[in-house]
Amino acid sequence: MAKTDETAAGPIVVWIRDDLRLDDNPALAHAAETGRPVVPLFVLDEESKGVRSLGGAHKWWLHHSLEGFARSLRGKGSQLTMRRGKAKEHVLDVIEAVGATALFFNRRYDPASRSVDDAIEEALSDDVSVERFSANILHDPESVETKTGGYYKVYTPFWKNVSETGFRDPIDAPRGLKQPDAFPRSDDLGDWDLLPTKPDWSGGLAEFFTPGEKAGQERLEYFCDDLLAGYHNGRERPFADETSRLSPHLRWGEISPFRAWDTANTYASRRKSIPGDAIRTFRQELVWRDFNYHLLYHFGRLETDNFNDRFDGFEWRNSKKDLQAWQRGLTGYPIVDAGMRQLWQTGWMHNRVRMIVGSFLTKDLLIDWRDGERWFWDTLVDGDIASNTAQWQWIGGAGADAQPFFRIFNPITQSEKFDPKGDYIRTFVPELKDLPSTAIHAPWEADESTLAEAGVTLGKTYPKPIVDHGEARQRALDAYDKVKG
């Protein structure tokens, strides 16, 4: 990789991807420090080989995030150039159009994106230098090795390794960005048609989230101020707003993990009321995100291939009817249905419930984890190319450090444990809101008078269970016996 001579003439193109922020954006900050003209460029590439197209919820978030980022750049005296199509074509075109002598960007870790990045660097002449920066995970994959020189496939030793090492401090946003003589041609964001119409299903997303760097910073401050002290316990309660809810802001790079780590540590050091378990749990969640990216970097095929190839011969069921019932939140299991409806309404789901609905799909319904991953990819605003795929492999038993397939969540006991009063269920499955907490977790077990008093008619106002959990559990174990070796 060529080193940029900071005294060289010519603008620097800063190619923005999943790093839609001014704060702690190394590529942007280092470009600004040179004093040379800076051309921020975003390319929506869904055409290059292997690059995965965005889901519907992704597009809604991206539209609003790009609006906010472009506005922030204008506040620094700059502007965002937006293009849609193959990244290689547009990056090279913009470099030529402005006479750039350097290309800066922050690293990506999935195989398709890395191939695109490499191809662009190879296509550039020697007159254009390239600088890549570490920005969106705490530890680069090459920097973390096992004692034998391989990569970690189990989280606990990975955590022990990286928790003993340091990493850089976050970088402040640039004070200003020097303009080129002329900015290159830019698409109009509205022409990309990223927002849903006919129908516009995004109302619930907008009520639950505000995309953008400013909103991400505000959420981080609120979390550290009001929720961090109880995070180690509160994060397991789906009926309460006690998680960080930073995942979409991290996914789109509106806030960096370095800033999240640093801010949480600062609060913890200043407040004795924040217990060690709370800050440790938050740190472990950030490092778990790193772990998933390291798996993606080294294994590469998380989206399509079982990490544990033993599952290549697993006999998944192909039931479109059951899959649709799960997608629509009509399985007859209230905690599962509440989670799936929360996902559809808000573009997000509580992490504990993600595990419950994932177990139900892959084990109770015996449907391939890839079908669940694809649905989450399309409906989650935080659908992440590493975490989404790794988590589905984890819950389905096929992934690294996976939950053993024979550990099958009982959706009733999970509901009773994590939503004891049924508040989460009542929020997202309102047809059951008048059931008492003793009946809301398994309404098919309630007597007729209890159901009638709550206005519930099974099979009409709310579905009967599409599968018997006990029978489904045994079916799953039988299927596993054939491949467990």
C-alpha positions in Angstrom: 0.0 0.0 0.0 1.4 3.4 -1.0 1.9 6.0 1.8 0.4 9.3 1.2 2.8 12.3 1.1 0.9 14.9 3.1 2.7 17.6 1.2 1.5 16.4 -2.2 -0.9 18.5 -4.2 -4.4 17.4 -5.2 -7.6 16.6 -3.4 -8.2 13.5 -1.3 -11.4 11.4 -2.0 -12.7 10.0 1.2 -14.9 7.0 0.3 -17.6 6.7 2.9 -19.4 3.3 3.4 -20.8 2.0 6.7 -19.2 5.0 8.6 -21.7 7.8 8.3 -20.2 10.0 10.9 -17.9 12.9 11.5 -16.8 11.9 14.9 -14.0 9.2 15.2 -13.9 8.7 11.5 -10.2 8.1 10.8 -10.3 8.4 7.0 -12.1 11.7 7.2 -10.0 13.0 10.1 -6.7 12.2 8.5 -7.7 13.6 5.2 -8.7 16.9 6.9 -5.4 17.0 8.8 -3.5 17.2 5.5 -5.0 20.6 4.7 -5.7 19.4 1.2 -9.1 19.5 -0.5 -11.4 16.7 0.7 -14.1 15.1 -1.5 -16.5 12.9 0.6 -18.1 10.2 -1.6 -20.8 7.6 -0.9 -21.5 4.9 -3.4 -24.6 2.7 -3.0 -23.2 -0.4 -4.6 -25.6 -3.4 -5.0 -24.2 -4.5 -8.3 -20.6 -5.6 -7.7 -20.0 -9.3 -7.6 -21.0 -10.9 -4.3 -22.2 -7.6 -2.7 -25.4 -8.2 -0.8 -28.4 -6.0 -1.7 -29.9 -4.0 1.2 -33.1 -5.0 2.9 -36.2 -2.8 3.0 -35.5 -1.6 6.6 -31.9 -1.0 5.7 -32.9 1.4 2.9 -35.2 3.4 5.1 -32.5 3.9 7.6 -29.8 4.7 5.0 -31.9 7.4 3.4 -32.3 9.3 6.6 -28.8 8.7 7.7 -27.4 10.0 4.4 -29.6 13.1 4.8 -28.1 13.8 8.2 -24.5 13.1 7.2 -24.8 15.3 4.2 -26.2 18.1 6.4 -23.3 17.6 8.9 -20.8 17.9 6.0 -22.3 21.1 4.9 -21.8 22.4 8.4 -18.1 21.7 7.9 -18.0 23.6 4.6 -18.1 20.5 2.5 -20.7 18.4 0.6 -21.4 14.7 0.0 -21.2 13.3 -3.5 -23.6 10.4 -3.9 -23.5 7.8 -6.7 -25.4 4.5 -7.3 -23.9 1.6 -9.1 -20.7 -0.4 -9.2 -18.3 1.2 -6.7 -15.2 0.7 -8.9 -16.7 2.7 -11.8 -17.8 5.6 -9.6 -14.8 5.8 -7.3 -12.4 5.9 -10.3 -14.7 8.4 -12.1 -14.7 10.8 -9.1 -11.0 10.5 -8.6 -10.4 11.5 -12.3 -13.1 14.2 -12.2 -11.5 16.1 -9.3 -7.9 15.3 -10.1 -7.5 13.5 -6.7 -4.1 12.1 -5.8 -5.2 10.1 -2.8 -8.1 7.8 -1.8 -8.8 7.3 1.9 -11.3 4.8 3.3 -12.1 2.8 6.4 -11.7 -1.0 6.2 -14.4 -3.5 5.5 -14.2 -7.2 6.4 -16.6 -9.2 4.3 -15.1 -11.0 1.3 -17.1 -9.2 -1.4 -16.3 -5.7 -0.1 -12.7 -6.5 0.4 -12.5 -7.7 -3.2 -14.1 -4.5 -4.4 -11.6 -2.4 -2.3 -8.6 -4.4 -3.6 -9.8 -4.1 -7.2 -10.1 -0.3 -7.0 -6.6 0.0 -5.5 -5.1 -2.2 -8.2 -6.8 -0.1 -10.9 -5.4 3.2 -9.7 -2.2 4.6 -11.2 0.9 5.1 -9.1 0.0 8.8 -9.0 -2.9 8.0 -6.6 -2.0 6.7 -3.2 -4.4 4.7 -1.0 -4.8 4.7 2.7 -7.0 2.2 4.7 -7.9 2.9 8.3 -9.3 0.8 11.2 -12.6 2.4 12.2 -15.6 0.1 12.8 -14.4 -2.7 15.0 -12.1 -2.5 18.0 -9.6 -5.1 16.9 -8.5 -5.8 13.4 -8.7 -9.6 12.5 -4.9 -9.8 11.8 -4.1 -8.5 15.2 -5.8 -11.3 17.2 -4.4 -14.8 17.0 -4.5 -18.0 19.1 -1.3 -19.4 20.5 -1.0 -21.6 17.5 -1.4 -18.7 15.0 -5.0 -19.4 14.0 -8.2 -17.5 14.7 -10.6 -17.9 17.6 -13.7 -20.0 17.1 -14.8 -19.7 20.8 -15.7 -16.4 22.3 -14.4 -16.7 25.9 -10.7 -17.1 25.0 -11.2 -14.4 22.4 -12.5 -12.1 25.1 -9.7 -13.0 27.5 -7.1 -12.2 24.8 -8.4 -8.9 23.6 -9.5 -7.7 27.1 -5.8 -7.6 28.0 -4.8 -5.5 25.0 -5.5 -1.8 24.3 -6.6 0.1 21.3 -6.6 3.6 20.0 -8.6 6.5 21.5 -11.5 7.9 19.6 -10.7 10.9 17.3 -12.6 14.1 17.4 -14.5 15.3 14.4 -12.6 17.6 12.0 -13.2 21.3 12.6 -13.6 21.9 8.9 -13.0 20.4 5.4 -11.2 22.2 2.6 -13.3 22.3 -0.6 -11.9 21.3 -4.0 -12.2 23.7 -6.9 -15.4 22.0 -7.8 -17.3 19.1 -6.4 -18.1 16.2 -8.8 -21.6 15.4 -10.1 -23.9 13.9 -7.4 -27.1 11.9 -7.6 -30.2 13.2 -5.9 -30.9 11.0 -2.9 -34.7 11.2 -3.6 -34.1 9.5 -7.0 -32.9 6.4 -5.3 -36.4 5.5 -4.0 -35.1 4.1 -0.7 -38.2 5.1 1.2 -41.2 2.8 1.1 -44.3 3.9 -0.7 -47.6 2.3 -1.6 -47.8 1.4 1.2 -45.5 3.3 3.5 -44.8 0.8 6.3 -42.2 2.8 8.0 -44.3 4.6 10.6 -43.4 2.3 13.4 -39.7 2.5 12.6 -39.8 6.3 12.8 -41.6 6.2 16.1 -39.0 3.8 17.6 -35.8 5.2 16.1 -34.2 8.4 14.8 -31.4 7.6 12.3 -28.2 9.6 12.2 -25.0 10.5 14.0 -26.6 13.1 16.3 -29.3 10.6 17.4 -26.7 7.9 18.0 -24.6 10.2 20.2 -27.7 11.2 22.2 -28.7 7.6 22.7 -25.2 6.7 23.9 -25.3 9.5 26.4 -28.8 8.6 27.6 -27.8 4.9 27.9 -24.7 5.7 30.0 -26.6 8.3 32.1 -29.7 6.3 32.8 -29.3 2.7 31.9 -25.7 1.5 32.1 -25.8 0.9 35.9 -28.5 -1.8 35.5 -27.4 -3.0 32.1 -26.2 -6.5 33.2 -29.7 -7.3 34.4 -31.9 -4.9 32.5 -30.7 -6.2 29.1 -32.6 -9.4 29.7 -36.0 -7.7 30.1 -37.8 -7.3 26.8 -40.7 -5.4 28.3 -38.5 -2.4 29.3 -36.3 0.0 27.5 -33.1 -1.1 29.3 -30.8 -2.1 26.4 -28.4 0.3 24.7 -30.3 0.2 21.4 -27.1 1.3 19.8 -27.0 -1.6 17.3 -28.3 0.3 14.3 -26.1 3.3 15.0 -23.1 0.9 15.1 -24.2 -1.0 12.1 -24.3 2.2 10.0 -21.2 3.6 11.6 -23.1 6.6 13.0 -21.2 6.0 16.1 -17.9 4.1 16.5 -17.3 1.2 18.9 -14.2 3.2 20.2 -16.5 6.1 21.1 -19.0 3.8 22.7 -16.3 2.1 24.8 -14.6 5.3 25.8 -17.9 7.1 26.8 -19.1 4.1 28.9 -15.7 3.8 30.6 -15.7 7.6 31.4 -19.1 7.3 33.0 -18.1 4.2 34.9 -15.0 5.9 36.3 -16.9 8.9 37.4 -19.8 7.1 39.0 -19.4 4.7 41.8 -23.1 3.7 41.3 -22.2 1.8 38.1 -21.2 -1.7 39.1 -18.3 -3.6 37.6 -20.7 -6.2 36.2 -22.6 -3.6 34.2 -19.6 -2.0 32.4 -18.0 -5.4 31.9 -21.2 -6.7 30.2 -21.3 -3.7 27.9 -17.7 -4.2 27.0 -18.3 -7.9 26.3 -21.1 -7.0 23.9 -18.9 -4.7 21.9 -16.2 -7.4 21.8 -18.8 -10.0 20.8 -19.4 -7.8 17.8 -15.7 -7.9 17.0 -15.7 -11.7 17.4 -18.4 -12.0 14.7 -16.5 -9.8 12.4 -13.4 -11.9 12.9 -15.3 -15.1 12.0 -16.6 -13.3 8.9 -13.1 -12.2 7.9 -11.5 -15.6 8.3 -14.4 -17.9 7.3 -15.9 -15.7 4.8 -19.1 -17.6 3.9 -21.2 -17.1 7.0 -24.2 -16.0 5.0 -24.5 -19.2 3.0 -22.3 -22.0 4.5 -22.6 -23.8 7.8 -19.5 -23.0 9.9 -19.8 -26.5 11.3 -20.0 -28.6 8.1 -21.6 -31.4 10.1 -24.9 -29.5 9.5 -24.5 -29.8 5.7 -26.4 -33.0 5.9 -29.0 -31.8 8.3 -32.6 -32.5 7.2 -34.4 -29.1 7.4 -38.1 -28.9 6.7 -39.4 -26.9 3.8 -42.7 -25.5 5.0 -43.7 -22.2 3.4 -46.9 -22.2 5.5 -45.0 -22.5 8.8 -42.3 -20.0 7.7 -45.0 -17.4 6.9 -46.8 -18.0 10.2 -43.5 -17.3 12.0 -42.8 -14.2 9.8 -46.2 -12.7 10.5 -46.2 -13.5 14.2 -49.0 -16.0 14.0 -47.5 -19.1 15.5 -49.8 -19.3 18.5 -46.9 -18.9 20.9 -47.3 -15.3 22.3 -43.6 -14.6 23.1 -42.6 -15.6 19.6 -45.4 -13.7 18.0 -44.7 -10.6 20.0 -41.1 -10.7 18.9 -41.9 -11.1 15.2 -44.5 -8.3 15.4 -42.0 -6.0 17.2 -39.6 -6.7 14.3 -42.2 -5.8 11.6 -43.4 -2.7 13.4 -40.2 -1.2 14.6 -37.4 -2.8 12.5 -35.8 -4.1 15.7 -36.2 -6.9 18.2 -35.0 -7.3 21.7 -31.9 -9.6 21.8 -33.4 -12.1 24.3 -36.4 -12.5 22.0 -34.2 -12.9 18.9 -32.8 -16.0 20.6 -36.3 -17.3 21.4 -37.7 -16.8 17.9 -34.6 -18.2 16.3 -34.7 -21.3 18.4 -38.4 -21.7 17.6 -37.8 -21.4 13.8 -34.8 -23.7 13.7 -35.8 -26.3 16.3 -39.6 -26.2 16.9 -40.3 -25.7 13.1 -37.1 -27.3 11.9 -36.7 -24.6 9.2 -33.2 -23.7 7.9 -31.5 -20.9 9.8 -30.8 -19.2 6.4 -34.5 -18.6 6.0 -34.5 -16.8 9.3 -31.4 -14.9 8.5 -32.8 -13.6 5.2 -36.0 -12.4 6.9 -34.0 -10.6 9.5 -31.8 -9.1 6.9 -34.8 -7.6 5.1 -36.6 -6.4 8.2 -34.0 -5.3 10.7 -32.6 -1.7 10.7 -29.5 -3.1 12.4 -29.1 -6.2 10.1 -25.4 -6.6 10.1 -23.4 -8.6 7.7 -21.4 -10.2 10.5 -23.6 -10.3 13.5 -26.9 -11.2 11.8 -25.3 -14.2 10.0 -23.2 -15.4 13.0 -26.1 -15.1 15.4 -28.4 -17.2 13.2 -25.7 -19.8 12.9 -25.2 -19.7 16.6 -28.8 -20.2 17.5 -29.2 -22.9 14.9 -26.3 -24.9 16.3 -24.2 -24.7 13.1 -21.9 -21.8 14.0 -18.8 -21.1 15.9 -19.1 -21.4 19.7 -22.7 -22.2 18.9 -25.4 -23.0 21.3 -25.6 -26.8 21.1 -28.5 -27.9 18.9 -29.9 -30.1 21.6 -30.5 -27.0 23.8 -34.0 -26.1 22.7 -35.7 -23.1 24.2 -39.1 -23.8 25.6 -41.0 -20.7 24.4 -43.4 -20.9 27.4 -40.8 -21.0 30.2 -38.7 -18.4 28.4 -41.8 -16.2 28.3 -42.6 -16.7 31.9 -39.0 -16.0 32.9 -38.3 -12.9 30.9 -41.8 -11.4 30.5 -43.4 -12.6 33.8 -46.3 -10.2 33.8 -46.8 -10.4 30.0 -46.2 -6.7 29.4 -44.1 -7.3 26.3 -46.7 -9.6 24.9 -49.5 -7.2 25.6 -47.7 -4.5 23.7 -47.2 -6.4 20.5 -50.0 -9.0 20.7 -52.9 -6.7 21.8 -55.6 -9.3 21.2 -54.2 -11.0 24.3 -53.9 -7.9 26.4 -56.8 -8.7 28.7 -55.6 -12.2 29.6 -54.2 -12.5 33.2 -50.4 -13.1 33.5 -51.1 -16.7 34.5 -52.7 -17.4 31.1 -51.0 -15.1 28.7 -47.9 -17.2 28.1 -49.8 -20.3 26.9 -53.4 -19.3 26.2 -54.4 -22.7 24.9 -54.0 -24.0 28.4 -56.4 -21.5 29.9 -60.0 -22.5 30.7 -62.9 -21.3 28.5 -64.2 -18.7 31.0 -60.8 -17.1 31.2 -60.5 -16.8 27.5 -64.1 -15.6 27.1 -63.6 -12.9 29.7 -60.5 -11.7 27.8 -62.3 -11.8 24.5 -60.0 -14.4 23.1 -61.3 -17.2 20.8 -58.5 -19.5 19.8 -58.4 -20.2 16.1 -60.3 -16.9 15.4 -59.0 -13.9 17.3 -55.6 -15.6 18.0 -54.2 -18.7 16.4 -53.8 -22.1 18.1 -50.2 -23.3 18.3 -49.0 -24.4 14.9 -46.9 -27.1 16.6 -46.8 -28.9 19.9 -43.5 -27.9 21.6 -42.9 -31.3 23.1 -43.4 -33.2 19.9 -41.4 -30.6 17.9 -38.5 -30.9 20.4 -38.3 -34.6 19.9 -38.5 -34.2 16.2 -35.6 -31.8 16.3 -33.5 -34.2 18.5 -34.2 -37.1 16.1 -33.0 -35.0 13.2 -29.9 -34.0 15.1 -29.1 -37.6 15.9 -28.5 -38.2 12.2 -25.7 -35.7 11.9 -24.1 -35.3 15.4 -21.5 -38.0 14.8 
